[in-house]
């Protein structure tokens, strides 16, 4: 019942969870940048095809 805390295991689990969150945040940021880039290209392409007088 009274076991000493496994600090090494806890640190490894926390590090693994932190790395997973960092990867997820990085992928989300890359996806957002790509989305903004694509939307910008589409909007600029529409203006090139139909310029305003």
PDB file with one MODEL, atoms N, CA, C and O in Angstrom:
MODEL        1
ATOM      1  N   UNK A   1       0.813  -1.184   0.000  1.00  0.00           N
ATOM      2  CA  UNK A   1       0.000   0.000   0.000  1.00  0.00           C
ATOM      3  C   UNK A   1       0.861   1.254   0.000  1.00  0.00           C
ATOM      4  O   UNK A   1       0.680   2.120  -0.856  1.00  0.00           O
ATOM      5  N   UNK A   2       1.776   1.370   0.922  1.00  0.00           N
ATOM      6  CA  UNK A   2       2.640   2.541   1.003  1.00  0.00           C
ATOM      7  C   UNK A   2       3.904   2.285   0.208  1.00  0.00           C
ATOM      8  O   UNK A   2       4.895   1.778   0.734  1.00  0.00           O
ATOM      9  N   UNK A   3       3.857   2.645  -1.076  1.00  0.00           N
ATOM     10  CA  UNK A   3       5.015   2.453  -1.936  1.00  0.00           C
ATOM     11  C   UNK A   3       5.705   3.796  -2.128  1.00  0.00           C
ATOM     12  O   UNK A   3       5.046   4.833  -2.190  1.00  0.00           O
ATOM     13  N   UNK A   4       7.023   3.778  -2.221  1.00  0.00           N
ATOM     14  CA  UNK A   4       7.731   5.042  -2.474  1.00  0.00           C
ATOM     15  C   UNK A   4       7.352   5.563  -3.865  1.00  0.00           C
ATOM     16  O   UNK A   4       7.124   4.778  -4.785  1.00  0.00           O
ATOM     17  N   UNK A   5       7.287   6.868  -4.010  1.00  0.00           N
ATOM     18  CA  UNK A   5       6.913   7.420  -5.316  1.00  0.00           C
ATOM     19  C   UNK A   5       7.964   7.105  -6.368  1.00  0.00           C
ATOM     20  O   UNK A   5       9.165   7.132  -6.098  1.00  0.00           O
ATOM     21  N   UNK A   6       7.498   6.810  -7.552  1.00  0.00           N
ATOM     22  CA  UNK A   6       8.385   6.506  -8.666  1.00  0.00           C
ATOM     23  C   UNK A   6       8.622   7.793  -9.449  1.00  0.00           C
ATOM     24  O   UNK A   6       7.985   8.035 -10.475  1.00  0.00           O
ATOM     25  N   UNK A   7       9.537   8.607  -8.957  1.00  0.00           N
ATOM     26  CA  UNK A   7       9.785   9.910  -9.569  1.00  0.00           C
ATOM     27  C   UNK A   7      10.301   9.792 -10.990  1.00  0.00           C
ATOM     28  O   UNK A   7       9.939  10.599 -11.847  1.00  0.00           O
ATOM     29  N   UNK A   8      11.134   8.806 -11.253  1.00  0.00           N
ATOM     30  CA  UNK A   8      11.692   8.640 -12.588  1.00  0.00           C
ATOM     31  C   UNK A   8      10.589   8.304 -13.574  1.00  0.00           C
ATOM     32  O   UNK A   8      10.556   8.863 -14.670  1.00  0.00           O
ATOM     33  N   UNK A   9       9.697   7.417 -13.217  1.00  0.00           N
ATOM     34  CA  UNK A   9       8.587   7.058 -14.096  1.00  0.00           C
ATOM     35  C   UNK A   9       7.649   8.220 -14.308  1.00  0.00           C
ATOM     36  O   UNK A   9       7.145   8.419 -15.413  1.00  0.00           O
ATOM     37  N   UNK A  10       7.402   9.000 -13.250  1.00  0.00           N
ATOM     38  CA  UNK A  10       6.522  10.154 -13.361  1.00  0.00           C
ATOM     39  C   UNK A  10       7.133  11.207 -14.282  1.00  0.00           C
ATOM     40  O   UNK A  10       6.427  11.826 -15.078  1.00  0.00           O
ATOM     41  N   UNK A  11       8.436  11.406 -14.173  1.00  0.00           N
ATOM     42  CA  UNK A  11       9.106  12.399 -15.018  1.00  0.00           C
ATOM     43  C   UNK A  11       9.086  11.965 -16.476  1.00  0.00           C
ATOM     44  O   UNK A  11       8.892  12.785 -17.373  1.00  0.00           O
ATOM     45  N   UNK A  12       9.289  10.660 -16.711  1.00  0.00           N
ATOM     46  CA  UNK A  12       9.256  10.154 -18.083  1.00  0.00           C
ATOM     47  C   UNK A  12       7.863  10.309 -18.682  1.00  0.00           C
ATOM     48  O   UNK A  12       7.725  10.689 -19.845  1.00  0.00           O
ATOM     49  N   UNK A  13       6.833  10.019 -17.895  1.00  0.00           N
ATOM     50  CA  UNK A  13       5.459  10.143 -18.386  1.00  0.00           C
ATOM     51  C   UNK A  13       5.128  11.602 -18.667  1.00  0.00           C
ATOM     52  O   UNK A  13       4.481  11.910 -19.668  1.00  0.00           O
ATOM     53  N   UNK A  14       5.565  12.496 -17.795  1.00  0.00           N
ATOM     54  CA  UNK A  14       5.296  13.926 -17.997  1.00  0.00           C
ATOM     55  C   UNK A  14       6.035  14.429 -19.236  1.00  0.00           C
ATOM     56  O   UNK A  14       5.487  15.216 -20.008  1.00  0.00           O
ATOM     57  N   UNK A  15       7.271  13.979 -19.428  1.00  0.00           N
ATOM     58  CA  UNK A  15       8.045  14.404 -20.592  1.00  0.00           C
ATOM     59  C   UNK A  15       7.396  13.900 -21.873  1.00  0.00           C
ATOM     60  O   UNK A  15       7.321  14.628 -22.863  1.00  0.00           O
ATOM     61  N   UNK A  16       6.929  12.665 -21.858  1.00  0.00           N
ATOM     62  CA  UNK A  16       6.287  12.090 -23.041  1.00  0.00           C
ATOM     63  C   UNK A  16       4.988  12.837 -23.355  1.00  0.00           C
ATOM     64  O   UNK A  16       4.696  13.111 -24.519  1.00  0.00           O
ATOM     65  N   UNK A  17       4.213  13.165 -22.329  1.00  0.00           N
ATOM     66  CA  UNK A  17       2.972  13.911 -22.532  1.00  0.00           C
ATOM     67  C   UNK A  17       3.263  15.303 -23.064  1.00  0.00           C
ATOM     68  O   UNK A  17       2.558  15.793 -23.946  1.00  0.00           O
ATOM     69  N   UNK A  18       4.302  15.945 -22.529  1.00  0.00           N
ATOM     70  CA  UNK A  18       4.685  17.291 -22.974  1.00  0.00           C
ATOM     71  C   UNK A  18       5.127  17.265 -24.441  1.00  0.00           C
ATOM     72  O   UNK A  18       4.766  18.149 -25.217  1.00  0.00           O
ATOM     73  N   UNK A  19       5.900  16.258 -24.811  1.00  0.00           N
ATOM     74  CA  UNK A  19       6.347  16.146 -26.196  1.00  0.00           C
ATOM     75  C   UNK A  19       5.160  15.922 -27.131  1.00  0.00           C
ATOM     76  O   UNK A  19       5.119  16.468 -28.234  1.00  0.00           O
ATOM     77  N   UNK A  20       4.204  15.122 -26.689  1.00  0.00           N
ATOM     78  CA  UNK A  20       3.009  14.899 -27.499  1.00  0.00           C
ATOM     79  C   UNK A  20       2.214  16.171 -27.710  1.00  0.00           C
ATOM     80  O   UNK A  20       1.724  16.430 -28.810  1.00  0.00           O
ATOM     81  N   UNK A  21       2.083  16.970 -26.650  1.00  0.00           N
ATOM     82  CA  UNK A  21       1.378  18.249 -26.776  1.00  0.00           C
ATOM     83  C   UNK A  21       2.139  19.201 -27.696  1.00  0.00           C
ATOM     84  O   UNK A  21       1.533  19.912 -28.498  1.00  0.00           O
ATOM     85  N   UNK A  22       3.454  19.213 -27.581  1.00  0.00           N
ATOM     86  CA  UNK A  22       4.259  20.087 -28.438  1.00  0.00           C
ATOM     87  C   UNK A  22       4.112  19.705 -29.907  1.00  0.00           C
ATOM     88  O   UNK A  22       4.009  20.576 -30.770  1.00  0.00           O
ATOM     89  N   UNK A  23       4.103  18.420 -30.188  1.00  0.00           N
ATOM     90  CA  UNK A  23       3.938  17.965 -31.568  1.00  0.00           C
ATOM     91  C   UNK A  23       2.552  18.350 -32.081  1.00  0.00           C
ATOM     92  O   UNK A  23       2.412  18.814 -33.213  1.00  0.00           O
ATOM     93  N   UNK A  24       1.536  18.159 -31.254  1.00  0.00           N
ATOM     94  CA  UNK A  24       0.173  18.513 -31.658  1.00  0.00           C
ATOM     95  C   UNK A  24       0.052  20.016 -31.910  1.00  0.00           C
ATOM     96  O   UNK A  24      -0.566  20.428 -32.893  1.00  0.00           O
ATOM     97  N   UNK A  25       0.629  20.834 -31.042  1.00  0.00           N
ATOM     98  CA  UNK A  25       0.592  22.285 -31.237  1.00  0.00           C
ATOM     99  C   UNK A  25       1.357  22.687 -32.499  1.00  0.00           C
ATOM    100  O   UNK A  25       0.913  23.559 -33.247  1.00  0.00           O
ATOM    101  N   UNK A  26       2.481  22.063 -32.728  1.00  0.00           N
ATOM    102  CA  UNK A  26       3.265  22.360 -33.929  1.00  0.00           C
ATOM    103  C   UNK A  26       2.510  22.008 -35.201  1.00  0.00           C
ATOM    104  O   UNK A  26       2.499  22.783 -36.157  1.00  0.00           O
ATOM    105  N   UNK A  27       1.879  20.841 -35.213  1.00  0.00           N
ATOM    106  CA  UNK A  27       1.110  20.439 -36.390  1.00  0.00           C
ATOM    107  C   UNK A  27      -0.092  21.362 -36.592  1.00  0.00           C
ATOM    108  O   UNK A  27      -0.436  21.694 -37.727  1.00  0.00           O
ATOM    109  N   UNK A  28      -0.726  21.775 -35.501  1.00  0.00           N
ATOM    110  CA  UNK A  28      -1.842  22.708 -35.604  1.00  0.00           C
ATOM    111  C   UNK A  28      -1.401  24.041 -36.169  1.00  0.00           C
ATOM    112  O   UNK A  28      -2.098  24.631 -36.995  1.00  0.00           O
ATOM    113  N   UNK A  29      -0.250  24.519 -35.732  1.00  0.00           N
ATOM    114  CA  UNK A  29       0.279  25.788 -36.236  1.00  0.00           C
ATOM    115  C   UNK A  29       0.612  25.685 -37.717  1.00  0.00           C
ATOM    116  O   UNK A  29       0.303  26.598 -38.482  1.00  0.00           O
ATOM    117  N   UNK A  30       1.233  24.597 -38.128  1.00  0.00           N
ATOM    118  CA  UNK A  30       1.560  24.397 -39.548  1.00  0.00           C
ATOM    119  C   UNK A  30       0.280  24.335 -40.376  1.00  0.00           C
ATOM    120  O   UNK A  30       0.218  24.919 -41.459  1.00  0.00           O
ATOM    121  N   UNK A  31      -0.742  23.636 -39.881  1.00  0.00           N
ATOM    122  CA  UNK A  31      -2.010  23.548 -40.599  1.00  0.00           C
ATOM    123  C   UNK A  31      -2.646  24.932 -40.740  1.00  0.00           C
ATOM    124  O   UNK A  31      -3.194  25.256 -41.794  1.00  0.00           O
ATOM    125  N   UNK A  32      -2.577  25.740 -39.694  1.00  0.00           N
ATOM    126  CA  UNK A  32      -3.145  27.089 -39.743  1.00  0.00           C
ATOM    127  C   UNK A  32      -2.407  27.951 -40.768  1.00  0.00           C
ATOM    128  O   UNK A  32      -3.041  28.678 -41.532  1.00  0.00           O
ATOM    129  N   UNK A  33      -1.087  27.878 -40.790  1.00  0.00           N
ATOM    130  CA  UNK A  33      -0.294  28.670 -41.744  1.00  0.00           C
ATOM    131  C   UNK A  33      -0.628  28.250 -43.173  1.00  0.00           C
ATOM    132  O   UNK A  33      -0.760  29.098 -44.055  1.00  0.00           O
ATOM    133  N   UNK A  34      -0.767  26.948 -43.403  1.00  0.00           N
ATOM    134  CA  UNK A  34      -1.115  26.466 -44.739  1.00  0.00           C
ATOM    135  C   UNK A  34      -2.514  26.944 -45.124  1.00  0.00           C
ATOM    136  O   UNK A  34      -2.740  27.348 -46.265  1.00  0.00           O
ATOM    137  N   UNK A  35      -3.444  26.901 -44.186  1.00  0.00           N
ATOM    138  CA  UNK A  35      -4.803  27.368 -44.453  1.00  0.00           C
ATOM    139  C   UNK A  35      -4.807  28.849 -44.828  1.00  0.00           C
ATOM    140  O   UNK A  35      -5.465  29.235 -45.794  1.00  0.00           O
ATOM    141  N   UNK A  36      -4.091  29.677 -44.087  1.00  0.00           N
ATOM    142  CA  UNK A  36      -4.024  31.108 -44.390  1.00  0.00           C
ATOM    143  C   UNK A  36      -3.383  31.329 -45.759  1.00  0.00           C
ATOM    144  O   UNK A  36      -3.831  32.191 -46.515  1.00  0.00           O
ATOM    145  N   UNK A  37      -2.357  30.576 -46.081  1.00  0.00           N
ATOM    146  CA  UNK A  37      -1.683  30.697 -47.372  1.00  0.00           C
ATOM    147  C   UNK A  37      -2.623  30.342 -48.519  1.00  0.00           C
ATOM    148  O   UNK A  37      -2.689  31.054 -49.521  1.00  0.00           O
ATOM    149  N   UNK A  38      -3.351  29.235 -48.364  1.00  0.00           N
ATOM    150  CA  UNK A  38      -4.273  28.797 -49.420  1.00  0.00           C
ATOM    151  C   UNK A  38      -5.399  29.809 -49.602  1.00  0.00           C
ATOM    152  O   UNK A  38      -5.752  30.152 -50.730  1.00  0.00           O
ATOM    153  N   UNK A  39      -5.962  30.287 -48.498  1.00  0.00           N
ATOM    154  CA  UNK A  39      -7.038  31.277 -48.598  1.00  0.00           C
ATOM    155  C   UNK A  39      -6.522  32.551 -49.272  1.00  0.00           C
ATOM    156  O   UNK A  39      -7.237  33.148 -50.076  1.00  0.00           O
ATOM    157  N   UNK A  40      -5.315  32.968 -48.963  1.00  0.00           N
ATOM    158  CA  UNK A  40      -4.723  34.153 -49.583  1.00  0.00           C
ATOM    159  C   UNK A  40      -4.556  33.946 -51.084  1.00  0.00           C
ATOM    160  O   UNK A  40      -4.873  34.835 -51.873  1.00  0.00           O
ATOM    161  N   UNK A  41      -4.057  32.772 -51.482  1.00  0.00           N
ATOM    162  CA  UNK A  41      -3.889  32.489 -52.907  1.00  0.00           C
ATOM    163  C   UNK A  41      -5.226  32.484 -53.631  1.00  0.00           C
ATOM    164  O   UNK A  41      -5.325  33.004 -54.743  1.00  0.00           O
ATOM    165  N   UNK A  42      -6.241  31.915 -53.029  1.00  0.00           N
ATOM    166  CA  UNK A  42      -7.560  31.862 -53.661  1.00  0.00           C
ATOM    167  C   UNK A  42      -8.123  33.265 -53.828  1.00  0.00           C
ATOM    168  O   UNK A  42      -8.663  33.602 -54.882  1.00  0.00           O
ATOM    169  N   UNK A  43      -7.998  34.078 -52.794  1.00  0.00           N
ATOM    170  CA  UNK A  43      -8.531  35.444 -52.884  1.00  0.00           C
ATOM    171  C   UNK A  43      -7.754  36.281 -53.900  1.00  0.00           C
ATOM    172  O   UNK A  43      -8.355  37.053 -54.647  1.00  0.00           O
ATOM    173  N   UNK A  44      -6.431  36.140 -53.937  1.00  0.00           N
ATOM    174  CA  UNK A  44      -5.646  36.887 -54.910  1.00  0.00           C
ATOM    175  C   UNK A  44      -5.921  36.392 -56.323  1.00  0.00           C
ATOM    176  O   UNK A  44      -5.970  37.180 -57.267  1.00  0.00           O
ATOM    177  N   UNK A  45      -6.099  35.092 -56.460  1.00  0.00           N
ATOM    178  CA  UNK A  45      -6.407  34.523 -57.783  1.00  0.00           C
ATOM    179  C   UNK A  45      -7.733  35.038 -58.291  1.00  0.00           C
ATOM    180  O   UNK A  45      -7.865  35.303 -59.486  1.00  0.00           O
ATOM    181  N   UNK A  46      -8.714  35.189 -57.432  1.00  0.00           N
ATOM    182  CA  UNK A  46     -10.011  35.715 -57.842  1.00  0.00           C
ATOM    183  C   UNK A  46      -9.863  37.167 -58.306  1.00  0.00           C
ATOM    184  O   UNK A  46     -10.527  37.574 -59.259  1.00  0.00           O
ATOM    185  N   UNK A  47      -9.024  37.935 -57.662  1.00  0.00           N
ATOM    186  CA  UNK A  47      -8.819  39.334 -58.055  1.00  0.00           C
ATOM    187  C   UNK A  47      -8.066  39.438 -59.373  1.00  0.00           C
ATOM    188  O   UNK A  47      -8.305  40.370 -60.142  1.00  0.00           O
ATOM    189  N   UNK A  48      -7.179  38.524 -59.647  1.00  0.00           N
ATOM    190  CA  UNK A  48      -6.443  38.536 -60.902  1.00  0.00           C
ATOM    191  C   UNK A  48      -7.372  38.163 -62.058  1.00  0.00           C
ATOM    192  O   UNK A  48      -7.295  38.748 -63.139  1.00  0.00           O
ATOM    193  N   UNK A  49      -8.252  37.183 -61.821  1.00  0.00           N
ATOM    194  CA  UNK A  49      -9.167  36.734 -62.864  1.00  0.00           C
ATOM    195  C   UNK A  49     -10.220  37.799 -63.155  1.00  0.00           C
ATOM    196  O   UNK A  49     -10.608  37.971 -64.310  1.00  0.00           O
ATOM    197  N   UNK A  50     -10.683  38.506 -62.153  1.00  0.00           N
ATOM    198  CA  UNK A  50     -11.723  39.527 -62.305  1.00  0.00           C
ATOM    199  C   UNK A  50     -11.272  40.824 -61.636  1.00  0.00           C
ATOM    200  O   UNK A  50     -11.733  41.143 -60.541  1.00  0.00           O
ATOM    201  N   UNK A  51     -10.389  41.566 -62.271  1.00  0.00           N
ATOM    202  CA  UNK A  51      -9.902  42.802 -61.639  1.00  0.00           C
ATOM    203  C   UNK A  51     -11.013  43.847 -61.522  1.00  0.00           C
ATOM    204  O   UNK A  51     -11.916  43.909 -62.356  1.00  0.00           O
ATOM    205  N   UNK A  52     -10.931  44.645 -60.497  1.00  0.00           N
ATOM    206  CA  UNK A  52     -11.888  45.722 -60.309  1.00  0.00           C
ATOM    207  C   UNK A  52     -11.489  46.903 -61.181  1.00  0.00           C
ATOM    208  O   UNK A  52     -10.304  47.214 -61.302  1.00  0.00           O
ATOM    209  N   UNK A  53     -12.469  47.564 -61.790  1.00  0.00           N
ATOM    210  CA  UNK A  53     -12.114  48.705 -62.668  1.00  0.00           C
ATOM    211  C   UNK A  53     -11.619  49.903 -61.904  1.00  0.00           C
ATOM    212  O   UNK A  53     -11.288  50.925 -62.504  1.00  0.00           O
TER     213      UNK A  53
ENDMDL
END
